[in-house]
C-alpha cells in the first residue's frame, strides 16, 4: 500500500498562477464585452431619439 504525501497533493505554483491568469483574463474579457454591449445599446437609443421631435 502506498501513501501520498502532502507535497504530492498540493498544486504547483505554476498551476496556481496559470489558473489565476486565466481567471483574470476571463474577468477582463467579460467586462469588455459587457461595456461594449451597453455602449452599443446607448448609441442605438440615442440615434432613435434624435430622429423624433420632442414634445
mmCIF file of the N, C-alpha and C atoms, coordinates in Angstrom:
data_MODEL
# 
_entry.id   MODEL 
# 
loop_
_atom_site.group_PDB 
_atom_site.id 
_atom_site.type_symbol 
_atom_site.label_atom_id 
_atom_site.label_alt_id 
_atom_site.label_comp_id 
_atom_site.label_asym_id 
_atom_site.label_entity_id 
_atom_site.label_seq_id 
_atom_site.pdbx_PDB_ins_code 
_atom_site.Cartn_x 
_atom_site.Cartn_y 
_atom_site.Cartn_z 
_atom_site.occupancy 
_atom_site.B_iso_or_equiv 
_atom_site.pdbx_formal_charge 
_atom_site.auth_seq_id 
_atom_site.auth_comp_id 
_atom_site.auth_asym_id 
_atom_site.auth_atom_id 
_atom_site.pdbx_PDB_model_num 
ATOM 1   N N  . UNK A 1 1  ? 0.846   -1.181 0.000   1.00 0.00 ? 1  UNK A N  1 
ATOM 2   C CA . UNK A 1 1  ? 0.000   0.000  0.000   1.00 0.00 ? 1  UNK A CA 1 
ATOM 3   C C  . UNK A 1 1  ? 0.885   1.236  0.000   1.00 0.00 ? 1  UNK A C  1 
ATOM 4   N N  . UNK A 1 2  ? 0.565   2.175  -0.881  1.00 0.00 ? 2  UNK A N  1 
ATOM 5   C CA . UNK A 1 2  ? 1.364   3.397  -0.964  1.00 0.00 ? 2  UNK A CA 1 
ATOM 6   C C  . UNK A 1 2  ? 0.617   4.534  -0.296  1.00 0.00 ? 2  UNK A C  1 
ATOM 7   N N  . UNK A 1 3  ? 1.364   5.445  0.252   1.00 0.00 ? 3  UNK A N  1 
ATOM 8   C CA . UNK A 1 3  ? 0.760   6.622  0.882   1.00 0.00 ? 3  UNK A CA 1 
ATOM 9   C C  . UNK A 1 3  ? 1.184   7.852  0.104   1.00 0.00 ? 3  UNK A C  1 
ATOM 10  N N  . UNK A 1 4  ? 0.291   8.785  -0.020  1.00 0.00 ? 4  UNK A N  1 
ATOM 11  C CA . UNK A 1 4  ? 0.579   10.038 -0.714  1.00 0.00 ? 4  UNK A CA 1 
ATOM 12  C C  . UNK A 1 4  ? 0.991   11.080 0.319   1.00 0.00 ? 4  UNK A C  1 
ATOM 13  N N  . UNK A 1 5  ? 2.051   11.776 0.034   1.00 0.00 ? 5  UNK A N  1 
ATOM 14  C CA . UNK A 1 5  ? 2.478   12.833 0.940   1.00 0.00 ? 5  UNK A CA 1 
ATOM 15  C C  . UNK A 1 5  ? 1.734   14.124 0.609   1.00 0.00 ? 5  UNK A C  1 
ATOM 16  N N  . UNK A 1 6  ? 1.833   15.070 1.489   1.00 0.00 ? 6  UNK A N  1 
ATOM 17  C CA . UNK A 1 6  ? 1.144   16.347 1.302   1.00 0.00 ? 6  UNK A CA 1 
ATOM 18  C C  . UNK A 1 6  ? 1.680   17.067 0.071   1.00 0.00 ? 6  UNK A C  1 
ATOM 19  N N  . UNK A 1 7  ? 2.962   16.974 -0.201  1.00 0.00 ? 7  UNK A N  1 
ATOM 20  C CA . UNK A 1 7  ? 3.542   17.669 -1.347  1.00 0.00 ? 7  UNK A CA 1 
ATOM 21  C C  . UNK A 1 7  ? 3.050   17.085 -2.672  1.00 0.00 ? 7  UNK A C  1 
ATOM 22  N N  . UNK A 1 8  ? 2.637   15.843 -2.697  1.00 0.00 ? 8  UNK A N  1 
ATOM 23  C CA . UNK A 1 8  ? 2.086   15.249 -3.915  1.00 0.00 ? 8  UNK A CA 1 
ATOM 24  C C  . UNK A 1 8  ? 0.684   15.775 -4.218  1.00 0.00 ? 8  UNK A C  1 
ATOM 25  N N  . UNK A 1 9  ? -0.029  16.197 -3.199  1.00 0.00 ? 9  UNK A N  1 
ATOM 26  C CA . UNK A 1 9  ? -1.403  16.641 -3.376  1.00 0.00 ? 9  UNK A CA 1 
ATOM 27  C C  . UNK A 1 9  ? -1.521  18.148 -3.602  1.00 0.00 ? 9  UNK A C  1 
ATOM 28  N N  . UNK A 1 10 ? -0.503  18.897 -3.285  1.00 0.00 ? 10 UNK A N  1 
ATOM 29  C CA . UNK A 1 10 ? -0.555  20.355 -3.403  1.00 0.00 ? 10 UNK A CA 1 
ATOM 30  C C  . UNK A 1 10 ? -0.407  20.786 -4.856  1.00 0.00 ? 10 UNK A C  1 
ATOM 31  N N  . UNK A 1 11 ? -1.020  21.917 -5.181  1.00 0.00 ? 11 UNK A N  1 
ATOM 32  C CA . UNK A 1 11 ? -0.882  22.480 -6.520  1.00 0.00 ? 11 UNK A CA 1 
ATOM 33  C C  . UNK A 1 11 ? 0.497   23.105 -6.673  1.00 0.00 ? 11 UNK A C  1 
ATOM 34  N N  . UNK A 1 12 ? 1.150   22.853 -7.787  1.00 0.00 ? 12 UNK A N  1 
ATOM 35  C CA . UNK A 1 12 ? 2.404   23.566 -8.031  1.00 0.00 ? 12 UNK A CA 1 
ATOM 36  C C  . UNK A 1 12 ? 2.116   25.059 -8.238  1.00 0.00 ? 12 UNK A C  1 
ATOM 37  N N  . UNK A 1 13 ? 3.090   25.871 -7.970  1.00 0.00 ? 13 UNK A N  1 
ATOM 38  C CA . UNK A 1 13 ? 2.932   27.315 -8.080  1.00 0.00 ? 13 UNK A CA 1 
ATOM 39  C C  . UNK A 1 13 ? 2.556   27.725 -9.496  1.00 0.00 ? 13 UNK A C  1 
ATOM 40  N N  . UNK A 1 14 ? 3.155   27.083 -10.488 1.00 0.00 ? 14 UNK A N  1 
ATOM 41  C CA . UNK A 1 14 ? 2.849   27.459 -11.870 1.00 0.00 ? 14 UNK A CA 1 
ATOM 42  C C  . UNK A 1 14 ? 1.398   27.152 -12.224 1.00 0.00 ? 14 UNK A C  1 
ATOM 43  N N  . UNK A 1 15 ? 0.854   26.072 -11.706 1.00 0.00 ? 15 UNK A N  1 
ATOM 44  C CA . UNK A 1 15 ? -0.544  25.735 -11.958 1.00 0.00 ? 15 UNK A CA 1 
ATOM 45  C C  . UNK A 1 15 ? -1.462  26.767 -11.321 1.00 0.00 ? 15 UNK A C  1 
ATOM 46  N N  . UNK A 1 16 ? -1.124  27.181 -10.123 1.00 0.00 ? 16 UNK A N  1 
ATOM 47  C CA . UNK A 1 16 ? -1.908  28.193 -9.431  1.00 0.00 ? 16 UNK A CA 1 
ATOM 48  C C  . UNK A 1 16 ? -1.858  29.518 -10.184 1.00 0.00 ? 16 UNK A C  1 
ATOM 49  N N  . UNK A 1 17 ? -0.677  29.929 -10.625 1.00 0.00 ? 17 UNK A N  1 
ATOM 50  C CA . UNK A 1 17 ? -0.535  31.181 -11.367 1.00 0.00 ? 17 UNK A CA 1 
ATOM 51  C C  . UNK A 1 17 ? -1.243  31.110 -12.717 1.00 0.00 ? 17 UNK A C  1 
ATOM 52  N N  . UNK A 1 18 ? -1.189  29.981 -13.384 1.00 0.00 ? 18 UNK A N  1 
ATOM 53  C CA . UNK A 1 18 ? -1.880  29.821 -14.661 1.00 0.00 ? 18 UNK A CA 1 
ATOM 54  C C  . UNK A 1 18 ? -3.393  29.909 -14.465 1.00 0.00 ? 18 UNK A C  1 
ATOM 55  N N  . UNK A 1 19 ? -3.891  29.315 -13.419 1.00 0.00 ? 19 UNK A N  1 
ATOM 56  C CA . UNK A 1 19 ? -5.324  29.404 -13.120 1.00 0.00 ? 19 UNK A CA 1 
ATOM 57  C C  . UNK A 1 19 ? -5.749  30.824 -12.793 1.00 0.00 ? 19 UNK A C  1 
ATOM 58  N N  . UNK A 1 20 ? -4.936  31.522 -12.022 1.00 0.00 ? 20 UNK A N  1 
ATOM 59  C CA . UNK A 1 20 ? -5.220  32.909 -11.676 1.00 0.00 ? 20 UNK A CA 1 
ATOM 60  C C  . UNK A 1 20 ? -5.198  33.795 -12.921 1.00 0.00 ? 20 UNK A C  1 
ATOM 61  N N  . UNK A 1 21 ? -4.207  33.594 -13.783 1.00 0.00 ? 21 UNK A N  1 
ATOM 62  C CA . UNK A 1 21 ? -4.121  34.372 -15.021 1.00 0.00 ? 21 UNK A CA 1 
ATOM 63  C C  . UNK A 1 21 ? -5.326  34.101 -15.913 1.00 0.00 ? 21 UNK A C  1 
ATOM 64  N N  . UNK A 1 22 ? -5.752  32.863 -15.998 1.00 0.00 ? 22 UNK A N  1 
ATOM 65  C CA . UNK A 1 22 ? -6.926  32.519 -16.803 1.00 0.00 ? 22 UNK A CA 1 
ATOM 66  C C  . UNK A 1 22 ? -8.188  33.172 -16.244 1.00 0.00 ? 22 UNK A C  1 
ATOM 67  N N  . UNK A 1 23 ? -8.330  33.157 -14.935 1.00 0.00 ? 23 UNK A N  1 
ATOM 68  C CA . UNK A 1 23 ? -9.500  33.771 -14.309 1.00 0.00 ? 23 UNK A CA 1 
ATOM 69  C C  . UNK A 1 23 ? -9.513  35.280 -14.547 1.00 0.00 ? 23 UNK A C  1 
ATOM 70  N N  . UNK A 1 24 ? -8.374  35.921 -14.433 1.00 0.00 ? 24 UNK A N  1 
ATOM 71  C CA . UNK A 1 24 ? -8.301  37.362 -14.679 1.00 0.00 ? 24 UNK A CA 1 
ATOM 72  C C  . UNK A 1 24 ? -8.587  37.690 -16.139 1.00 0.00 ? 24 UNK A C  1 
ATOM 73  N N  . UNK A 1 25 ? -8.080  36.891 -17.048 1.00 0.00 ? 25 UNK A N  1 
ATOM 74  C CA . UNK A 1 25 ? -8.340  37.100 -18.466 1.00 0.00 ? 25 UNK A CA 1 
ATOM 75  C C  . UNK A 1 25 ? -9.829  36.952 -18.764 1.00 0.00 ? 25 UNK A C  1 
ATOM 76  N N  . UNK A 1 26 ? -10.461 35.971 -18.183 1.00 0.00 ? 26 UNK A N  1 
ATOM 77  C CA . UNK A 1 26 ? -11.893 35.773 -18.371 1.00 0.00 ? 26 UNK A CA 1 
ATOM 78  C C  . UNK A 1 26 ? -12.680 36.959 -17.795 1.00 0.00 ? 26 UNK A C  1 
ATOM 79  N N  . UNK A 1 27 ? -12.295 37.420 -16.619 1.00 0.00 ? 27 UNK A N  1 
ATOM 80  C CA . UNK A 1 27 ? -12.966 38.554 -15.973 1.00 0.00 ? 27 UNK A CA 1 
ATOM 81  C C  . UNK A 1 27 ? -12.874 39.807 -16.834 1.00 0.00 ? 27 UNK A C  1 
ATOM 82  N N  . UNK A 1 28 ? -11.685 40.106 -17.348 1.00 0.00 ? 28 UNK A N  1 
ATOM 83  C CA . UNK A 1 28 ? -11.486 41.299 -18.182 1.00 0.00 ? 28 UNK A CA 1 
ATOM 84  C C  . UNK A 1 28 ? -12.254 41.160 -19.498 1.00 0.00 ? 28 UNK A C  1 
ATOM 85  N N  . UNK A 1 29 ? -12.242 39.983 -20.086 1.00 0.00 ? 29 UNK A N  1 
ATOM 86  C CA . UNK A 1 29 ? -12.948 39.767 -21.350 1.00 0.00 ? 29 UNK A CA 1 
ATOM 87  C C  . UNK A 1 29 ? -14.453 39.957 -21.184 1.00 0.00 ? 29 UNK A C  1 
ATOM 88  N N  . UNK A 1 30 ? -15.014 39.408 -20.127 1.00 0.00 ? 30 UNK A N  1 
ATOM 89  C CA . UNK A 1 30 ? -16.437 39.569 -19.868 1.00 0.00 ? 30 UNK A CA 1 
ATOM 90  C C  . UNK A 1 30 ? -16.762 41.043 -19.605 1.00 0.00 ? 30 UNK A C  1 
ATOM 91  N N  . UNK A 1 31 ? -15.898 41.735 -18.904 1.00 0.00 ? 31 UNK A N  1 
ATOM 92  C CA . UNK A 1 31 ? -16.108 43.162 -18.648 1.00 0.00 ? 31 UNK A CA 1 
ATOM 93  C C  . UNK A 1 31 ? -16.097 43.989 -19.922 1.00 0.00 ? 31 UNK A C  1 
ATOM 94  N N  . UNK A 1 32 ? -15.175 43.698 -20.825 1.00 0.00 ? 32 UNK A N  1 
ATOM 95  C CA . UNK A 1 32 ? -15.102 44.424 -22.092 1.00 0.00 ? 32 UNK A CA 1 
ATOM 96  C C  . UNK A 1 32 ? -16.340 44.144 -22.939 1.00 0.00 ? 32 UNK A C  1 
ATOM 97  N N  . UNK A 1 33 ? -16.775 42.892 -22.984 1.00 0.00 ? 33 UNK A N  1 
ATOM 98  C CA . UNK A 1 33 ? -17.983 42.544 -23.742 1.00 0.00 ? 33 UNK A CA 1 
ATOM 99  C C  . UNK A 1 33 ? -19.201 43.252 -23.153 1.00 0.00 ? 33 UNK A C  1 
ATOM 100 N N  . UNK A 1 34 ? -19.291 43.296 -21.841 1.00 0.00 ? 34 UNK A N  1 
ATOM 101 C CA . UNK A 1 34 ? -20.415 43.970 -21.191 1.00 0.00 ? 34 UNK A CA 1 
ATOM 102 C C  . UNK A 1 34 ? -20.423 45.457 -21.514 1.00 0.00 ? 34 UNK A C  1 
ATOM 103 N N  . UNK A 1 35 ? -19.288 46.114 -21.373 1.00 0.00 ? 35 UNK A N  1 
ATOM 104 C CA . UNK A 1 35 ? -19.223 47.549 -21.638 1.00 0.00 ? 35 UNK A CA 1 
ATOM 105 C C  . UNK A 1 35 ? -19.495 47.859 -23.104 1.00 0.00 ? 35 UNK A C  1 
ATOM 106 N N  . UNK A 1 36 ? -19.018 47.022 -24.004 1.00 0.00 ? 36 UNK A N  1 
ATOM 107 C CA . UNK A 1 36 ? -19.284 47.217 -25.429 1.00 0.00 ? 36 UNK A CA 1 
ATOM 108 C C  . UNK A 1 36 ? -20.774 47.089 -25.730 1.00 0.00 ? 36 UNK A C  1 
ATOM 109 N N  . UNK A 1 37 ? -21.430 46.118 -25.112 1.00 0.00 ? 37 UNK A N  1 
ATOM 110 C CA . UNK A 1 37 ? -22.859 45.928 -25.324 1.00 0.00 ? 37 UNK A CA 1 
ATOM 111 C C  . UNK A 1 37 ? -23.652 47.107 -24.787 1.00 0.00 ? 37 UNK A C  1 
ATOM 112 N N  . UNK A 1 38 ? -23.303 47.603 -23.616 1.00 0.00 ? 38 UNK A N  1 
ATOM 113 C CA . UNK A 1 38 ? -24.002 48.746 -23.036 1.00 0.00 ? 38 UNK A CA 1 
ATOM 114 C C  . UNK A 1 38 ? -23.814 49.977 -23.914 1.00 0.00 ? 38 UNK A C  1 
ATOM 115 N N  . UNK A 1 39 ? -22.608 50.205 -24.398 1.00 0.00 ? 39 UNK A N  1 
ATOM 116 C CA . UNK A 1 39 ? -22.344 51.354 -25.268 1.00 0.00 ? 39 UNK A CA 1 
ATOM 117 C C  . UNK A 1 39 ? -23.131 51.237 -26.570 1.00 0.00 ? 39 UNK A C  1 
ATOM 118 N N  . UNK A 1 40 ? -23.196 50.033 -27.148 1.00 0.00 ? 40 UNK A N  1 
ATOM 119 C CA . UNK A 1 40 ? -23.938 49.814 -28.382 1.00 0.00 ? 40 UNK A CA 1 
ATOM 120 C C  . UNK A 1 40 ? -25.423 50.113 -28.180 1.00 0.00 ? 40 UNK A C  1 
ATOM 121 N N  . UNK A 1 41 ? -25.986 49.641 -27.048 1.00 0.00 ? 41 UNK A N  1 
ATOM 122 C CA . UNK A 1 41 ? -27.395 49.901 -26.751 1.00 0.00 ? 41 UNK A CA 1 
ATOM 123 C C  . UNK A 1 41 ? -27.662 51.388 -26.570 1.00 0.00 ? 41 UNK A C  1 
ATOM 124 N N  . UNK A 1 42 ? -26.787 52.076 -25.838 1.00 0.00 ? 42 UNK A N  1 
ATOM 125 C CA . UNK A 1 42 ? -26.963 53.513 -25.622 1.00 0.00 ? 42 UNK A CA 1 
ATOM 126 C C  . UNK A 1 42 ? -26.862 54.282 -26.934 1.00 0.00 ? 42 UNK A C  1 
ATOM 127 N N  . UNK A 1 43 ? -25.916 53.924 -27.772 1.00 0.00 ? 43 UNK A N  1 
ATOM 128 C CA . UNK A 1 43 ? -25.751 54.600 -29.059 1.00 0.00 ? 43 UNK A CA 1 
ATOM 129 C C  . UNK A 1 43 ? -26.989 54.402 -29.923 1.00 0.00 ? 43 UNK A C  1 
ATOM 130 N N  . UNK A 1 44 ? -27.533 53.187 -29.936 1.00 0.00 ? 44 UNK A N  1 
ATOM 131 C CA . UNK A 1 44 ? -28.729 52.895 -30.721 1.00 0.00 ? 44 UNK A CA 1 
ATOM 132 C C  . UNK A 1 44 ? -29.925 53.679 -30.183 1.00 0.00 ? 44 UNK A C  1 
ATOM 133 N N  . UNK A 1 45 ? -30.040 53.779 -28.866 1.00 0.00 ? 45 UNK A N  1 
ATOM 134 C CA . UNK A 1 45 ? -31.145 54.529 -28.264 1.00 0.00 ? 45 UNK A CA 1 
ATOM 135 C C  . UNK A 1 45 ? -31.026 56.021 -28.558 1.00 0.00 ? 45 UNK A C  1 
ATOM 136 N N  . UNK A 1 46 ? -29.787 56.558 -28.499 1.00 0.00 ? 46 UNK A N  1 
ATOM 137 C CA . UNK A 1 46 ? -29.583 57.975 -28.811 1.00 0.00 ? 46 UNK A CA 1 
ATOM 138 C C  . UNK A 1 46 ? -29.949 58.282 -30.255 1.00 0.00 ? 46 UNK A C  1 
ATOM 139 N N  . UNK A 1 47 ? -29.578 57.404 -31.172 1.00 0.00 ? 47 UNK A N  1 
ATOM 140 C CA . UNK A 1 47 ? -29.903 57.620 -32.587 1.00 0.00 ? 47 UNK A CA 1 
ATOM 141 C C  . UNK A 1 47 ? -31.396 57.593 -32.824 1.00 0.00 ? 47 UNK A C  1 
ATOM 142 N N  . UNK A 1 48 ? -32.105 56.701 -32.127 1.00 0.00 ? 48 UNK A N  1 
ATOM 143 C CA . UNK A 1 48 ? -33.542 56.598 -32.350 1.00 0.00 ? 48 UNK A CA 1 
ATOM 144 C C  . UNK A 1 48 ? -34.271 57.813 -31.755 1.00 0.00 ? 48 UNK A C  1 
ATOM 145 N N  . UNK A 1 49 ? -33.768 58.405 -30.701 1.00 0.00 ? 49 UNK A N  1 
ATOM 146 C CA . UNK A 1 49 ? -34.436 59.576 -30.125 1.00 0.00 ? 49 UNK A CA 1 
ATOM 147 C C  . UNK A 1 49 ? -34.053 60.856 -30.863 1.00 0.00 ? 49 UNK A C  1 
ATOM 148 N N  . UNK A 1 50 ? -32.962 60.887 -31.603 1.00 0.00 ? 50 UNK A N  1 
ATOM 149 C CA . UNK A 1 50 ? -32.576 62.080 -32.354 1.00 0.00 ? 50 UNK A CA 1 
ATOM 150 C C  . UNK A 1 50 ? -33.550 62.356 -33.492 1.00 0.00 ? 50 UNK A C  1 
ATOM 151 N N  . UNK A 1 51 ? -34.060 61.328 -34.141 1.00 0.00 ? 51 UNK A N  1 
ATOM 152 C CA . UNK A 1 51 ? -34.940 61.486 -35.277 1.00 0.00 ? 51 UNK A CA 1 
ATOM 153 C C  . UNK A 1 51 ? -36.340 61.933 -34.918 1.00 0.00 ? 51 UNK A C  1 
ATOM 154 N N  . UNK A 1 52 ? -36.780 61.660 -33.698 1.00 0.00 ? 52 UNK A N  1 
ATOM 155 C CA . UNK A 1 52 ? -38.127 62.001 -33.287 1.00 0.00 ? 52 UNK A CA 1 
ATOM 156 C C  . UNK A 1 52 ? -38.173 63.429 -32.735 1.00 0.00 ? 52 UNK A C  1 
ATOM 157 N N  . UNK A 1 53 ? -39.206 64.188 -33.078 1.00 0.00 ? 53 UNK A N  1 
ATOM 158 C CA . UNK A 1 53 ? -39.328 65.532 -32.489 1.00 0.00 ? 53 UNK A CA 1 
ATOM 159 C C  . UNK A 1 53 ? -39.727 65.423 -31.017 1.00 0.00 ? 53 UNK A C  1 
ATOM 160 N N  . UNK A 1 54 ? -39.217 66.326 -30.233 1.00 0.00 ? 54 UNK A N  1 
ATOM 161 C CA . UNK A 1 54 ? -39.548 66.315 -28.803 1.00 0.00 ? 54 UNK A CA 1 
ATOM 162 C C  . UNK A 1 54 ? -40.886 66.981 -28.567 1.00 0.00 ? 54 UNK A C  1 
ATOM 163 N N  . UNK A 1 55 ? -41.624 66.476 -27.584 1.00 0.00 ? 55 UNK A N  1 
ATOM 164 C CA . UNK A 1 55 ? -42.929 67.079 -27.315 1.00 0.00 ? 55 UNK A CA 1 
ATOM 165 C C  . UNK A 1 55 ? -42.877 67.998 -26.121 1.00 0.00 ? 55 UNK A C  1 
# 
